[in-house]
Amino acid sequence: ESTETLRLSRPVTAIPVDLLNPPRRRRERFRDWLLRLLDRPEFQVMGLVVMFLVVAVGAIFFFFLMGWQTLCDTPAKMDCSPRNEVYNISVQILTGLFTYMVTVTLPCRCANFIQIFGCSIRDNSKGLDLYGRPTNDVWFHISWYNRAGIITCLMMNCILQYANQIARIIFITYDSQDTTPGLVWVNLFFVSSFLFAGIGGAWTLICSEQLRKHHPGQFGPGASEYCDKIWGWICCRPEHQAETGEEELDESERDLRQAEEKDEEEDPTQ
């Protein structure tokens, strides 16, 4: 704990990767290239598109699941054609979208899994990044036991989602997925995958917020700060307006000071 406190009290100066000892291995170079690729704007835009599709297709799935449709009603609104076909198509699309989401996060999860469980040549102590360098990334300051539990949940989420995708391919029709054994497998993998993702996400959020609370200003804003700021904008809270006014005033004073300095440079007699 004392070592961790010492790391947090010092400014972080990252060691260039070319000066690492031992030097970067080929698999580390490939990992860095892959993570940079997945962080490109194209994948970020794709992520937004996928999130939009999840919401849109998810709404269709929910409406047809509840029988809130006017396409058919014989023999029942929740069991008729073409309702069943549209419902099955929406489920297949959602499954594909979820599989894409776990696929683009899998390289990062694997990299952290390898580091946490000592399969890397780098030091995996708390407060050190994938190269064993001090970092202010809040994830690496979470305790080893918590990170191990979180990354295990997230890896299980990936594995079970791939199993869910395979089950949806095997039981691809509505009738096959609505009767045993398809009914059991598709729902088992679907629910368990979501369960592990929810546990891993909540676990990460709790640990990171506790660290930010104990070390204010060290890791940058977290979920609570963003939510509070958004809530202030929505509700037009006085303290938010005051804060915004102070920022605008500081900016005006800074512009005025810069203009005065510029005039002094142009007229040295002043």
N, C-alpha and C positions, 0 to 999 in steps of 0.2 A: 504493500500500500504506500509506503514511503517513497519507493521508486516511482510509482505512478504519480504521486503528488509532485515530485520533483520534475517529472516530464511535463506535467500540466503547467508548472510555474515558469517554464522556460519557453522562449519563442521557438517554433519549429522551423528548422532549416533542413529541407530535404536533400539528401545526398544524391547527386546525379547518378543515374543508372549505369553510366559508363564507368563510374568509380567504385562500383560495388565490389565487395570482397566476401565470398567468391563471385566472379563475374556472372552475368546473366547467362542462363542456359538456353538452349534452343527452344525448349517447351515454354520457358518464361517469355521469350520473345514472341512466340506464337500466341500465347495467352494475351499479352499486351496488345498485339495487333488485332486480335479478335474483339477484345473489349473496346478498343478505339473504334473499330468498325461498327459495332452495335450502338455506339454513342453518337454516331453521325446524324446530322439533321434528317436524313431520309428515314432512318429508323424511328426517330422521335415523332416525325409526322405520321408515319405508319402506326405508331402507338396510339396517337390521337384518333386516327381513323378506326382502329380496332376498338377503342373504348366507345366511340360513337355507335359502331355496329353492335357491340355487346348490349348497349342500352336499348337500341331500336329493336333488334331481334329478340332480346330478352322480354320486351314488352309484348311482342307478338306471342312468344312462348307462353307468357303468363295468362294473357287473355284467352288463348285457346285451351290452356290447361284448365282454367276455371269454367270453360264453356261459354265465355262471353263472345259469341260470334253469331252471325246471321247466315252463314253459308249453308247450313243444313240443320235439321232437328229430328231426323228419323234414323234409327229408333230412339236416339237421345242426343241432346246437344253436345254431350261430352263423349259420344261414341257414334260418329257418323262420317260419311265421306261427302265432301273433301276435307272436313275438319281434321281427320286423323292424319291425312297426308301432309297438310300444312304444318300441323303440330310436329310431326316427325322431322320435316325439313328444317324447321326452326331449331329443333334440338341438335340436329347434325351440324348446322352452321355454328351454333353456340359452342359445341364441343370442339370444332376446328379452331375457333377463335381462342378458346382457352388453351388449346394445345400450342398455338402460336405464341401466346403470352408466356407460357412456361419455357418454351424453347429459347426465346431471346434472353430470358433471365438465367438459363441453365449454366452458361459459361461462367458468369459471376458467382453463382452459387457453388459450382464445382471448385473454382479457385479458392474460395473461402473455406470450403470443406477440406481441401487438401492442406491449407495452411493451419486450420484449427486442430486437426487431428495428427499433426506432426509428420505429414507425408512430404513436406517441403524441407529444403536445406536451410531455410531462413528461420530466424527467431520468431516464434508466434506468441510472445509475451503480450500482455495487455498494453495498449498504447502504441503498438508497432504495426506498420502496414504489411502488405504482402511481401515486401522486400526486407522486412525487419527494420525499417526506418521509423523514427518518431513521427507521428501524424496527429492532426487535430480532428480527423474524421471520427465522429462519435461512435460509429460501429466498432472500431478497433479498441475503444475504451470500455466496452461492455466486458464483463468478466468472462473468463474462458468457459465456465460451466454454462452460463446463459447463452453465449454464442454457439456452443456445441449443441445445446438443445434447440435453439432457433434454426440453425442451419440443417439439423436433422429433420425438423418439421418441413422446412422448405424443400429439401431433397425428396422427402416422402410425397410432398405435393406434386413434384414433377413426375415421379415414378407412377403414382396412382393416376395422374392425368393421362399419361401415355397408355396405361392399362385401360382407362376409360375410353380413349380413342380407339384402341384395338377392339374393345367390346362393341362399340358403336358401329365399327366396320363389319364385324361378324354378324351382329344382329341389326342389320341396316334397315329392315322394313318395320313398319309400325306394328304389325302383328307379331313379329319375332321379338321385338323389344318389350311388348306388352304381355307376353306369356313367359312362363318359366322354360328354360333357365335364363333366358335373356333378361327378363324383368329383374332378376336377382343381381346379375353381374353388372349391368349398366348403372343401376341405382347404387349398388355398393361402392363401386369405384368413384362415381360422381360425388356422393355425399362425403366419403372419406377424403377425397382430394380437396374438397372445399374446407373440410374440417381442419386438415393440417395447414392449409394456407391461412385460414383465419387465426389459428393458434400461433403460428410463426409471426404473422403480422402484428397481432396484439402484443405478443411477447417483446418484439423489437421496439414497439412504440412505448411500452411501459418502461423498459430499461433505458432507452435513450432519453425519455423525459425526466427520469430520475437523475441521470447524469447531468442534464442541463440545469436542473434545479440545484444540485449540489455544487456545480461549477458554472455559475452564470457568466455568459459572455464568452465562454471558451469554445463552444462548438457551433455558434451561429444559431439562428432561429429554428425552432422545431415546430411540430404540428400545433401545439397549444398557442404559440405566438402567432402563427399564420391564421388560425381560427379566430383568435382574439382581434387581430387586425381586420379580417374580413367582416366580423360581427360589428366592429366599430364603424366600418364604412357603410354597412347596411342600416344600422340604427342611428348613424350620425351622432355618435357619442361625443359629448363636449370635450373630453380629454383628447380624443382623436383629432377633433377640429383644432384644438389648441396646439397639439403636436405638429399638425400640418402647417398651421400658421407660423409657428416658430421656425420650421424648416424653410418656408418661403421667405421669412424675414432674414434668416441667416444667408440665404442665397442672394437676396438683394444687397445686403451689406457687403458680401464678398464681391459682387459685381461692381459696386461703387468703389470699393478699395482698389480693385484692379484698374478701374478707369482713372483714379487719381494717380496711381503709380505710373500708368502709361503717359499721363500728361506731364509728370515730373521728368520722365525720360526724354520726352520730346522738347521740354523747355528747362534746361539745366539751371537757369537763373532763378527759378522759384525755390 
